[in-house]
Amino acid sequence: MAKKKQVVKREFALIDESNRKSEISIFSNDEKIAPVPQYVFENLKHQLRPYQKQALFNLNWTQRDVNSNKYNHLMFNMATGSGKTDLMAAIVLYMYGEYGYRNFLFVSNTNAVVEKTKENFLNETGGKYLFSQPINIDGKRINIKDVNRFSNQMSNDTIQMKLTTVQSLSNELLSIRENGLTFDDLENQKIVILADEAHHFNASTKKDKLTQHTWEALLDKIRQANSANRQFEFTATIDVDKEEVYQKYRDKIIYKYELDKFMGEGYSKSVYRLQANNSDKEKMLNAVLLSQYRKRLAKKHNIADFKPVILFKSNLVKVSKQAQAEFLQLIEGLTASDLTQFIADQLKITHSEALRHTYEYWKNVDMTEAVSEIKRDFERKTSVNVNDTASEGILGDKADFKKLNTLEDPNNPIRTIFAVAKLTEGWDVLNLFDIVRIGEQSTTLMQTNSEAQLIGRGARYYPFEYEGERSYTRRFNSKENDMYLLESLYYHTINDSKYINNLHKSFDKMNLVSENDDDSNYQILSAKVKEGFQRTKVYKRGKLYQNKQEDVPAEDYSNIGAYGVDGKTMMVNVNSSTMEAGVSAAYDNETADVQKTVCDFYKASDRRLIKKAMARDRFYRYDVLSTYVPKLKSIEEFITSNDWLGRLKVVALVSDDSIELSMEERCQIVQKALTKIKEKIKQNYQKKRGTKEFYPVPISSIVHDYSKRVYTGERSQVSESIFSVDMSKKSWFVYDRAIVDHLEHEFISMIGRFVDDNELTKKYDDVYLIRNEETIDGLKIFEFQPGEDGVRHYQGFMPDFILYLADRDQQLAYQIFAEPKGDQLLNKDGWKQTLLESLDNIEVIAENEKIKLLGLKFYLRGDQNHIEEELSNKLGIDYRGFKFSMDKQK
């Protein structure tokens, strides 16, 4: 079994020390640090933001230290869009002016980033140039020159810059060529390495061994070639959760500015999610109407050159190209009557505030003129498909690359971009306002991680001039004024709970947040592990137990339930209503769905429909399907046998019970059901399942400080009842605060009554209730036997609470799993309760044979499941009139 990821508290010595030095510099004359010279700020095109100035202060402190050589390798961990390149420009001026560095080596892993940075540092006539013109330090004009190799003959008023990919640099240094850079050059001159997207330069560290042929080793060798060399790294996504990466950077990260703080301080657009089961064409038209409304809104308020861009994101190149062709065809064929009817239909079903305002606007304008304008703004020459065949960079064609990195330019006509995965690192765009997810795509966490990164890039704020002032932070956080649309990014996606939940996890991973009405509608709730608990032997040496996993043998796949598929009912949501939410809000389907039976696999009259839907997916050919379903004898058996789909009913969720589904619509719904089944089969074939063998995990690896960002506004649905309770006086609760909903608080109070009445403390020396917090990768258990319906669940389960009990001699210890559960989730999560109840018969294979695992039934509101009585029974304690003994239990 793969080793469980252990989360530990991360501390960064340089950040703590630089913060202390910052306070000294401001409030005390002792040890006061010389400020960053004024010429640095005067020679930058953009005024540095407060957090950028703080990052520069931290660097200044390290380089002014008498032992500054110990700070020759530093990292700036800053959010995407926070202006890392502006900071680099400041560092170039600072290191040149203060310490005489004239040689700067910029490296990244892609041509796209290198080309973009050349525009920033070298193209004085370009709109992206970051220095003032001319650069003047102490009355002397300074030039920046692009070089292949560094020269001693260059005048002192010239900064030499070499910008290259790390791949090209490796080839150049390891194979001598005429006019190429050599290691001798690096030994004889001091240089500053600026390494962008530096998370790519840790392959060796992650493998826990360094070889001489990695990019990481190459940069180390360059830095070590001269004791005066400096290496400053920049990234938004350093994976310090990996122990080896953390050990490398724990004393090198000089500044952290993460995405949640960047967005919370207003330097980004607000981000919203529009979820619907519309067709791709309907999503496309919604995005066009919203985008064009923004353009008209800006024009109404005399905001010049406001050109909102739409990105259509697909999962396959062929899907992207087809989507572009369909989009252009849609726009070319659009008529005033079509658009009028579309708006009228959508107004009946939309639940999105932004779209409703948009529709209301368009239905009251000259529709013929509107269609003419849309056709002009969204024609073929204003659209680009970036799915090139080049292995590196955004595009192979430099002309197209320039179009993508100058989208804000009034002379750049592009309004729509079609892409798969090219627009990640190196894409510098500010006027992207809509991202539209095209086509049926996978809902895996890997897929949503990629999408979350793209949304993070699109969330960069577009500074525009309004009423004579240009702002670089949001001004319209209230939805009372439609101007907020000029500061908001909308992500148009599918209405699917699994997808939204995975997307939510991806946002949590990168600290990407959404803003609903204003920042005051959020609060950060934090819980810290009590210092007293950290001093106990339980925290230092105690263990919890979770079960091992094993591969599922092929012969066990004898029915559809073994793949995690409910063979009785498959729901397909075709409700075309559009709902709006903060992009990181949990899934919440607010629309009232009506169920319509589409087909029954056991009805011969529906057999033709089923076979037609199957014929559209190559997966359901016998030669393919049988590789995943080895027990299957024929497709006919798969359709008709009760072991497979013979009992299945496909049900559509629609918004209106008067809707009549055509034969083609029914076929498409069955296709969607079959796609869900296909994904389950693929995901779960030869996956791992739980076993009855449990192994120990240190408590200290499970229990960590954590925080939750909770929305408190009026529209809050899922998180409206989440609050923080002071637990500092409750020695049996391991955190200083409990971050809970009302049901969880009710459960904790019930455990508290056991403790307050001394029923637990009379028998057990150690009594601790542990919140098994999912945001810090808590303890997970896996199903080791299928439920009564034969359906397997492979995803694992993290019970919300673990009650840890141990007697005075540590000869008997209980680990009791408990889960408060809302009534609405009982059917869906019934397998979890079955798993909890099956734990009582487990024998832990561990160094201490006295360990006992117990699982309680779900704790329901008002203790409907009588957990007080169950816990009393299982522990043999006298509580509230219940008298039980372990003998009776046996």
CORSULTA-V467613 format. One record per residue. N is the residue number from 1. RES is the residue in one letter. PSI is psi in whole degrees, -180 to 180 (none if undefined). NEAR is the number of other ideal C-beta (glycine too) atoms within 12 Angstrom. D_CENTER is the distance of its C-alpha to the mean C-alpha in whole Angstrom. Layout:
N_RES_PSI_NEAR_D_CENTER, N_RES_PSI_NEAR_D_CENTER
This chain:
1_M_143_17_26, 2_A_143_7_23, 3_K_133_11_23, 4_K_135_25_21, 5_K_126_18_18, 6_Q_128_22_20, 7_V_128_27_18, 8_V_159_23_20, 9_K_131_20_21, 10_R_125_25_20, 11_E_143_18_23, 12_F_107_28_23, 13_A_-42_20_27, 14_L_-37_31_27, 15_I_-46_32_25, 16_D_-44_20_27, 17_E_-40_24_30, 18_S_-34_34_29, 19_N_-40_21_29, 20_R_-42_19_32, 21_K_-36_29_34, 22_S_-43_29_32, 23_E_-40_19_34, 24_I_-44_18_37, 25_S_-33_24_37, 26_I_-41_16_37, 27_F_-5_12_39, 28_S_148_13_42, 29_N_-20_9_44, 30_D_136_10_44, 31_E_22_18_42, 32_K_133_16_41, 33_I_135_27_39, 34_A_137_17_40, 35_P_164_20_37, 36_V_130_33_36, 37_P_146_22_38, 38_Q_-29_18_39, 39_Y_-25_24_39, 40_V_-48_34_35, 41_F_-34_26_34, 42_E_-25_21_37, 43_N_15_33_36, 44_L_142_34_33, 45_K_-40_25_32, 46_H_144_23_30, 47_Q_130_20_30, 48_L_142_33_28, 49_R_163_31_25, 50_P_-42_21_26, 51_Y_-32_30_23, 52_Q_-39_37_24, 53_K_-39_26_28, 54_Q_-40_32_27, 55_A_-41_41_25, 56_L_-37_41_28, 57_F_-45_33_30, 58_N_-42_42_29, 59_L_-44_39_29, 60_N_-41_34_33, 61_W_-45_33_34, 62_T_-40_39_33, 63_Q_-20_33_35, 64_R_-6_25_38, 65_D_142_21_38, 66_V_-25_9_41, 67_N_44_10_39, 68_S_-21_21_37, 69_N_-21_19_37, 70_K_-10_17_35, 71_Y_42_29_32, 72_N_-3_32_32, 73_H_108_31_29, 74_L_158_39_26, 75_M_140_43_22, 76_F_112_45_20, 77_N_94_42_17, 78_M_145_40_16, 79_A_149_39_13, 80_T_130_40_13, 81_G_-2_37_16, 82_S_2_39_17, 83_G_43_39_20, 84_K_-35_44_20, 85_T_-35_40_23, 86_D_-42_37_25, 87_L_-40_41_25, 88_M_-44_43_26, 89_A_-42_39_29, 90_A_-40_43_30, 91_I_-38_45_30, 92_V_-49_45_32, 93_L_-43_39_35, 94_Y_-49_40_35, 95_M_-31_38_35, 96_Y_-52_36_38, 97_G_-36_31_40, 98_E_-34_27_40, 99_Y_6_27_40, 100_G_21_18_41, 101_Y_124_31_39, 102_R_-9_33_39, 103_N_120_39_37, 104_F_126_40_34, 105_L_111_48_32, 106_F_128_45_28, 107_V_146_44_26, 108_S_178_41_23, 109_N_-5_34_22, 110_T_150_31_22, 111_N_-34_31_25, 112_A_-46_36_23, 113_V_-40_39_22, 114_V_-47_39_26, 115_E_-40_38_27, 116_K_-41_38_25, 117_T_-30_43_26, 118_K_-41_32_30, 119_E_-39_30_30, 120_N_-40_37_28, 121_F_-25_37_31, 122_L_-28_30_34, 123_N_92_23_34, 124_E_-25_22_36, 125_T_-5_9_37, 126_G_154_23_33, 127_G_-16_22_31, 128_K_1_30_29, 129_Y_137_27_31, 130_L_-8_37_30, 131_F_157_37_34, 132_S_163_24_36, 133_Q_128_18_40, 134_P_166_17_42, 135_I_127_32_40, 136_N_119_20_43, 137_I_119_28_43, 138_D_42_18_46, 139_G_3_10_48, 140_K_131_17_47, 141_R_131_19_45, 142_I_134_28_42, 143_N_148_25_41, 144_I_125_36_38, 145_K_134_26_39, 146_D_125_24_37, 147_V_157_29_39, 148_N_-36_22_39, 149_R_155_32_40, 150_F_138_36_41, 151_S_139_19_45, 152_N_-16_16_47, 153_Q_-9_13_49, 154_M_144_20_47, 155_S_157_15_48, 156_N_-15_19_46, 157_D_19_22_45, 158_T_129_24_43, 159_I_124_39_39, 160_Q_129_37_38, 161_M_130_37_35, 162_K_119_40_34, 163_L_124_37_31, 164_T_159_38_30, 165_T_154_35_27, 166_V_-27_37_27, 167_Q_-47_24_28, 168_S_-40_28_31, 169_L_-41_34_32, 170_S_-46_26_32, 171_N_-40_18_35, 172_E_-44_28_37, 173_L_-29_33_37, 174_L_-7_21_38, 175_S_104_13_40, 176_I_132_15_43, 177_R_160_14_44, 178_E_133_10_46, 179_N_12_14_44, 180_G_160_23_41, 181_L_141_36_40, 182_T_164_23_41, 183_F_-27_22_40, 184_D_-42_16_44, 185_D_-41_29_42, 186_L_-30_32_40, 187_E_-32_21_42, 188_N_-10_19_45, 189_Q_141_31_42, 190_K_139_31_40, 191_I_160_43_36, 192_V_124_43_33, 193_I_126_46_30, 194_L_106_46_27, 195_A_109_45_24, 196_D_155_43_21, 197_E_49_37_18, 198_A_-11_43_19, 199_H_-17_31_16, 200_H_-11_32_18, 201_F_31_40_21, 202_N_26_35_21, 203_A_-42_26_22, 204_S_-42_23_25, 205_T_-42_31_24, 206_K_-29_24_21, 207_K_-2_15_24, 208_D_27_15_26, 209_K_141_14_29, 210_L_127_22_30, 211_T_160_16_32, 212_Q_-7_15_33, 213_H_16_16_32, 214_T_161_23_28, 215_W_-39_37_27, 216_E_-46_35_26, 217_A_-37_25_30, 218_L_-48_38_31, 219_L_-37_40_29, 220_D_-42_26_31, 221_K_-40_26_34, 222_I_-47_42_34, 223_R_-39_33_33, 224_Q_-6_22_36, 225_A_-27_29_39, 226_N_131_27_40, 227_S_-19_15_40, 228_A_-6_25_39, 229_N_150_34_36, 230_R_142_39_32, 231_Q_114_40_29, 232_F_121_46_26, 233_E_151_44_23, 234_F_131_46_20, 235_T_155_37_16, 236_A_-14_35_13, 237_T_49_33_11, 238_I_131_36_14, 239_D_72_25_13, 240_V_-4_31_16, 241_D_-24_21_15, 242_K_125_25_17, 243_E_-42_21_21, 244_E_-35_21_22, 245_V_-42_30_20, 246_Y_-44_28_20, 247_Q_-33_19_24, 248_K_-39_29_24, 249_Y_0_35_22, 250_R_-29_24_23, 251_D_24_22_26, 252_K_-23_37_25, 253_I_114_38_22, 254_I_-19_43_24, 255_Y_137_42_22, 256_K_131_35_18, 257_Y_96_36_17, 258_E_166_32_13, 259_L_-38_38_11, 260_D_-38_32_11, 261_K_-42_27_15, 262_F_-45_37_15, 263_M_-39_41_14, 264_G_-29_31_16, 265_E_6_23_19, 266_G_14_27_19, 267_Y_1_35_19, 268_S_173_42_16, 269_K_157_46_17, 270_S_151_45_16, 271_V_129_44_13, 272_Y_157_41_14, 273_R_132_44_14, 274_L_113_42_17, 275_Q_132_42_17, 276_A_161_39_21, 277_N_33_35_22, 278_N_162_35_24, 279_S_164_24_25, 280_D_-39_33_24, 281_K_-37_28_27, 282_E_-40_30_27, 283_K_-43_40_23, 284_M_-46_39_24, 285_L_-37_39_27, 286_N_-44_43_25, 287_A_-40_48_23, 288_V_-47_45_26, 289_L_-42_48_28, 290_L_-43_45_25, 291_S_-45_44_25, 292_Q_-30_42_29, 293_Y_-40_40_29, 294_R_-46_42_27, 295_K_-44_36_30, 296_R_-38_27_33, 297_L_-43_32_31, 298_A_-43_28_31, 299_K_-40_19_35, 300_K_-34_18_36, 301_H_19_23_35, 302_N_35_14_36, 303_I_114_31_33, 304_A_146_16_34, 305_D_36_21_32, 306_F_109_33_29, 307_K_92_35_28, 308_P_139_45_24, 309_V_145_45_23, 310_I_136_47_21, 311_L_125_46_19, 312_F_114_47_19, 313_K_122_44_16, 314_S_173_39_18, 315_N_-14_26_17, 316_L_148_21_21, 317_V_-44_21_23, 318_K_-33_17_26, 319_V_-40_25_24, 320_S_-45_36_23, 321_K_-39_25_27, 322_Q_-39_22_28, 323_A_-39_39_26, 324_Q_-43_35_27, 325_A_-43_22_31, 326_E_-36_27_30, 327_F_-49_38_29, 328_L_-37_29_32, 329_Q_-40_19_34, 330_L_-46_33_33, 331_I_-44_35_33, 332_E_-35_19_37, 333_G_1_17_38, 334_L_136_33_37, 335_T_163_19_40, 336_A_-40_22_40, 337_S_-39_14_41, 338_D_-48_23_38, 339_L_-39_34_36, 340_T_-45_23_38, 341_Q_-41_18_37, 342_F_-47_36_34, 343_I_-42_33_33, 344_A_-43_18_36, 345_D_-44_23_34, 346_Q_-34_33_30, 347_L_-27_26_32, 348_K_-28_20_33, 349_I_-12_31_30, 350_T_144_35_27, 351_H_14_28_25, 352_S_125_34_23, 353_E_-43_28_25, 354_A_-45_40_24, 355_L_-36_40_25, 356_R_-45_29_28, 357_H_-39_28_29, 358_T_-47_39_29, 359_Y_-43_31_31, 360_E_-37_21_34, 361_Y_-51_26_34, 362_W_-30_35_35, 363_K_-12_24_37, 364_N_16_15_39, 365_V_171_25_40, 366_D_108_14_42, 367_M_-33_25_40, 368_T_-43_17_42, 369_E_-39_16_41, 370_A_-45_31_37, 371_V_-41_31_37, 372_S_-42_20_39, 373_E_-43_28_37, 374_I_-43_39_34, 375_K_-36_26_36, 376_R_-41_20_36, 377_D_-21_30_33, 378_F_40_38_31, 379_E_-179_23_34, 380_R_-40_22_33, 381_K_-9_15_34, 382_T_12_28_31, 383_S_143_36_28, 384_V_139_37_27, 385_N_121_34_25, 386_V_17_40_23, 387_N_68_30_23, 388_D_173_29_26, 389_T_0_14_27, 390_A_145_18_27, 391_S_-18_15_25, 392_E_158_25_24, 393_G_177_32_23, 394_I_-51_39_22, 395_L_152_31_25, 396_G_-29_19_28, 397_D_119_19_31, 398_K_-29_21_31, 399_A_-43_17_32, 400_D_-36_29_29, 401_F_-44_33_27, 402_K_-39_27_28, 403_K_-43_29_28, 404_L_-28_39_24, 405_N_9_37_24, 406_T_35_29_27, 407_L_-28_39_26, 408_E_-17_29_27, 409_D_129_22_30, 410_P_-25_14_33, 411_N_-5_13_34, 412_N_118_25_31, 413_P_-9_21_31, 414_I_128_36_28, 415_R_-25_40_26, 416_T_140_43_24, 417_I_134_46_22, 418_F_127_41_22, 419_A_161_44_19, 420_V_-74_34_18, 421_A_13_25_16, 422_K_-30_37_18, 423_L_73_43_16, 424_T_-107_34_14, 425_E_140_37_15, 426_G_-4_35_19, 427_W_116_38_18, 428_D_95_38_19, 429_V_140_41_20, 430_L_-28_34_20, 431_N_35_39_22, 432_L_123_45_19, 433_F_-13_49_19, 434_D_131_45_18, 435_I_124_46_16, 436_V_122_47_17, 437_R_119_45_16, 438_I_136_39_19, 439_G_157_30_21, 440_E_120_28_20, 441_Q_166_31_17, 442_S_152_27_16, 443_T_28_31_13, 444_T_159_21_12, 445_L_-34_23_9, 446_M_-42_18_9, 447_Q_-46_31_10, 448_T_-27_38_7, 449_N_-44_27_5, 450_S_-42_31_8, 451_E_-38_47_8, 452_A_-39_40_5, 453_Q_-39_35_7, 454_L_-43_42_10, 455_I_-39_46_9, 456_G_-40_43_9, 457_R_-41_39_12, 458_G_-19_44_14, 459_A_-3_45_13, 460_R_139_35_16, 461_Y_139_37_19, 462_Y_107_38_22, 463_P_122_29_25, 464_F_157_36_28, 465_E_127_19_32, 466_Y_125_24_33, 467_E_42_12_36, 468_G_0_11_37, 469_E_138_12_34, 470_R_129_17_31, 471_S_149_21_28, 472_Y_10_28_25, 473_T_163_27_23, 474_R_142_33_23, 475_R_-20_28_26, 476_F_75_28_25, 477_N_-11_27_23, 478_S_139_22_25, 479_K_3_28_25, 480_E_-20_12_29, 481_N_124_19_29, 482_D_-9_26_28, 483_M_-18_28_28, 484_Y_-23_30_24, 485_L_-23_42_23, 486_L_-4_39_24, 487_E_25_44_21, 488_S_140_47_18, 489_L_130_49_16, 490_Y_131_47_16, 491_Y_111_49_14, 492_H_117_44_16, 493_T_-177_44_15, 494_I_158_41_17, 495_N_80_37_18, 496_D_124_32_17, 497_S_-42_22_16, 498_K_-43_26_14, 499_Y_-47_31_12, 500_I_-40_35_11, 501_N_-41_24_11, 502_N_-40_30_8, 503_L_-40_44_6, 504_H_-44_38_7, 505_K_-39_28_6, 506_S_-39_31_2, 507_F_-41_37_3, 508_D_-41_31_5, 509_K_-39_28_5, 510_M_13_35_5, 511_N_34_32_7, 512_L_130_46_7, 513_V_162_41_9, 514_S_152_42_12, 515_E_124_42_16, 516_N_-92_36_18, 517_D_-51_26_22, 518_D_169_25_21, 519_D_-25_29_20, 520_S_-11_14_23, 521_N_5_27_21, 522_Y_150_30_19, 523_Q_148_21_20, 524_I_119_22_18, 525_L_127_29_20, 526_S_146_21_20, 527_A_131_30_22, 528_K_144_26_24, 529_V_128_32_26, 530_K_138_29_29, 531_E_-36_15_31, 532_G_-40_21_34, 533_F_-37_33_32, 534_Q_-21_22_31, 535_R_-7_14_35, 536_T_159_25_36, 537_K_-26_18_36, 538_V_-47_35_34, 539_Y_-41_28_31, 540_K_-39_15_32, 541_R_-6_18_34, 542_G_159_32_33, 543_K_148_31_31, 544_L_167_41_29, 545_Y_136_38_29, 546_Q_161_39_27, 547_N_150_38_28, 548_K_165_28_28, 549_Q_159_26_27, 550_E_157_19_29, 551_D_144_19_29, 552_V_121_28_30, 553_P_148_16_34, 554_A_-35_18_34, 555_E_-13_13_37, 556_D_-11_25_35, 557_Y_70_34_34, 558_S_-4_21_37, 559_N_169_30_35, 560_I_-28_41_32, 561_G_-29_32_31, 562_A_-17_37_31, 563_Y_7_40_28, 564_G_21_32_26, 565_V_129_39_27, 566_D_112_31_29, 567_G_9_32_33, 568_K_-46_22_34, 569_T_135_26_32, 570_M_116_36_29, 571_M_135_29_27, 572_V_119_39_26, 573_N_111_35_25, 574_V_19_37_26, 575_N_118_34_27, 576_S_6_33_26, 577_S_144_34_26, 578_T_128_43_23, 579_M_150_37_21, 580_E_141_39_19, 581_A_161_39_16, 582_G_141_45_14, 583_V_-27_44_11, 584_S_9_42_9, 585_A_148_38_12, 586_A_161_30_13, 587_Y_133_29_15, 588_D_107_26_19, 589_N_102_28_21, 590_E_-14_22_24, 591_T_151_27_26, 592_A_114_15_29, 593_D_146_24_29, 594_V_135_21_32, 595_Q_133_22_33, 596_K_126_27_35, 597_T_127_25_36, 598_V_-43_38_36, 599_C_155_39_37, 600_D_123_27_39, 601_F_-23_37_39, 602_Y_0_22_42, 603_K_124_20_44, 604_A_-29_15_46, 605_S_-20_11_46, 606_D_-1_27_42, 607_R_-40_22_42, 608_R_-43_18_42, 609_L_-44_32_39, 610_I_-46_39_37, 611_K_-34_26_39, 612_K_-43_21_38, 613_A_-40_35_34, 614_M_-37_32_34, 615_A_-19_18_36, 616_R_-5_21_33, 617_D_115_28_31, 618_R_-24_13_32, 619_F_-32_28_30, 620_Y_18_34_33, 621_R_146_20_36, 622_Y_-39_20_38, 623_D_-28_14_37, 624_V_-51_19_33, 625_L_-37_34_33, 626_S_-20_22_36, 627_T_-25_18_33, 628_Y_-22_31_31, 629_V_77_39_34, 630_P_-21_19_36, 631_K_-8_25_39, 632_L_136_31_39, 633_K_-26_16_42, 634_S_164_18_42, 635_I_-36_27_39, 636_E_-42_20_42, 637_E_-40_21_41, 638_F_-37_38_38, 639_I_-38_37_38, 640_T_-25_25_41, 641_S_140_24_41, 642_N_-21_19_40, 643_D_-21_25_38, 644_W_-109_34_36, 645_L_10_45_36, 646_G_-20_24_39, 647_R_5_26_38, 648_L_136_37_35, 649_K_128_27_35, 650_V_123_41_33, 651_V_132_28_32, 652_A_138_36_30, 653_L_116_33_29, 654_V_164_30_30, 655_S_-15_32_31, 656_D_122_21_34, 657_D_-6_15_37, 658_S_-4_10_39, 659_I_129_23_37, 660_E_125_12_39, 661_L_128_26_37, 662_S_169_12_39, 663_M_-40_17_39, 664_E_-41_15_37, 665_E_-41_24_34, 666_R_-41_31_35, 667_C_-42_29_34, 668_Q_-36_28_31, 669_I_-43_36_30, 670_V_-39_43_31, 671_Q_-44_33_29, 672_K_-39_31_26, 673_A_-44_41_27, 674_L_-33_40_28, 675_T_-41_29_25, 676_K_-43_34_23, 677_I_-42_39_26, 678_K_-46_34_26, 679_E_-41_29_22, 680_K_-44_33_23, 681_I_-47_36_26, 682_K_-42_23_24, 683_Q_-37_26_21, 684_N_-5_31_24, 685_Y_124_31_27, 686_Q_37_23_28, 687_K_179_29_25, 688_K_149_24_25, 689_R_163_33_27, 690_G_158_33_28, 691_T_173_22_31, 692_K_8_26_33, 693_E_116_22_33, 694_F_145_31_31, 695_Y_157_24_31, 696_P_146_27_30, 697_V_130_31_27, 698_P_136_23_28, 699_I_-35_34_27, 700_S_-19_26_26, 701_S_-9_26_23, 702_I_-35_39_22, 703_V_113_41_23, 704_H_159_32_21, 705_D_148_28_20, 706_Y_164_31_17, 707_S_153_25_16, 708_K_138_33_15, 709_R_117_35_14, 710_V_128_29_17, 711_Y_133_34_18, 712_T_8_24_22, 713_G_175_25_23, 714_E_-29_12_25, 715_R_4_24_23, 716_S_133_24_21, 717_Q_-63_20_21, 718_V_-40_26_19, 719_S_11_29_19, 720_E_-22_19_22, 721_S_10_21_24, 722_I_130_27_22, 723_F_174_21_24, 724_S_134_27_25, 725_V_132_26_28, 726_D_120_18_30, 727_M_17_31_31, 728_S_-28_19_32, 729_K_-5_15_36, 730_K_94_26_35, 731_S_-22_24_35, 732_W_-11_34_34, 733_F_128_38_31, 734_V_-17_43_29, 735_Y_155_40_26, 736_D_-24_27_28, 737_R_151_30_26, 738_A_120_40_25, 739_I_107_36_22, 740_V_166_32_23, 741_D_-180_27_24, 742_H_-37_19_28, 743_L_-43_29_28, 744_E_-38_32_26, 745_H_-38_29_29, 746_E_-42_27_32, 747_F_-45_37_31, 748_I_-40_34_31, 749_S_-36_25_34, 750_M_-44_36_36, 751_I_-38_42_35, 752_G_-34_27_36, 753_R_-37_23_40, 754_F_-43_34_40, 755_V_-46_31_40, 756_D_-31_18_42, 757_D_6_19_45, 758_N_14_16_45, 759_E_-32_27_44, 760_L_-44_34_42, 761_T_-20_22_43, 762_K_-34_19_46, 763_K_-26_25_45, 764_Y_133_30_42, 765_D_-38_22_42, 766_D_119_33_38, 767_V_111_36_36, 768_Y_133_41_33, 769_L_123_40_30, 770_I_126_43_27, 771_R_118_44_23, 772_N_82_37_21, 773_E_122_34_18, 774_E_-27_24_15, 775_T_-14_25_13, 776_I_27_30_15, 777_D_62_26_15, 778_G_-163_32_19, 779_L_134_40_21, 780_K_139_30_21, 781_I_155_41_24, 782_F_140_34_25, 783_E_132_36_27, 784_F_4_31_30, 785_Q_142_25_33, 786_P_160_29_32, 787_G_-176_24_33, 788_E_-28_12_36, 789_D_0_22_34, 790_G_2_26_34, 791_V_132_27_30, 792_R_148_36_28, 793_H_115_35_24, 794_Y_-7_31_23, 795_Q_-13_27_19, 796_G_166_26_21, 797_F_131_34_21, 798_M_96_30_20, 799_P_143_42_23, 800_D_-33_36_23, 801_F_147_41_26, 802_I_120_43_28, 803_L_119_44_31, 804_Y_124_43_33, 805_L_137_40_37, 806_A_142_33_39, 807_D_177_23_43, 808_R_-28_16_45, 809_D_8_12_45, 810_Q_25_22_42, 811_Q_-21_15_44, 812_L_125_22_42, 813_A_139_38_38, 814_Y_139_39_36, 815_Q_109_45_33, 816_I_119_40_32, 817_F_137_46_29, 818_A_150_43_29, 819_E_108_40_26, 820_P_141_40_27, 821_K_130_33_26, 822_G_148_23_27, 823_D_-33_17_29, 824_Q_-13_14_27, 825_L_4_19_25, 826_L_-44_22_28, 827_N_-48_17_29, 828_K_-41_19_25, 829_D_19_28_25, 830_G_-33_24_29, 831_W_-29_36_28, 832_K_-40_35_26, 833_Q_-41_33_30, 834_T_-41_25_32, 835_L_-43_38_30, 836_L_-46_36_30, 837_E_-25_26_34, 838_S_-9_28_34, 839_L_-22_40_34, 840_D_-25_24_37, 841_N_9_15_39, 842_I_138_30_37, 843_E_119_18_38, 844_V_127_28_36, 845_I_98_18_37, 846_A_179_24_37, 847_E_-21_14_39, 848_N_108_24_40, 849_E_-6_12_41, 850_K_4_19_42, 851_I_131_31_38, 852_K_129_33_38, 853_L_135_39_34, 854_L_147_34_35, 855_G_135_34_32, 856_L_152_42_33, 857_K_164_36_33, 858_F_138_38_30, 859_Y_115_39_31, 860_L_158_26_32, 861_R_132_24_33, 862_G_14_16_36, 863_D_49_25_36, 864_Q_-25_20_37, 865_N_4_26_37, 866_H_53_19_39, 867_I_-33_40_37, 868_E_-48_33_39, 869_E_-41_23_42, 870_E_-44_29_40, 871_L_-42_39_39, 872_S_-44_30_42, 873_N_-50_26_44, 874_K_-29_34_41, 875_L_-7_35_42, 876_G_43_27_46, 877_I_155_32_46, 878_D_112_19_48, 879_Y_123_29_46, 880_R_46_20_47, 881_G_-3_11_50, 882_F_126_23_48, 883_K_114_14_50, 884_F_162_23_49, 885_S_157_15_50, 886_M_-30_16_48, 887_D_-44_7_51, 888_K_-39_12_51, 889_Q_-41_18_47, 890_K_none_11_48
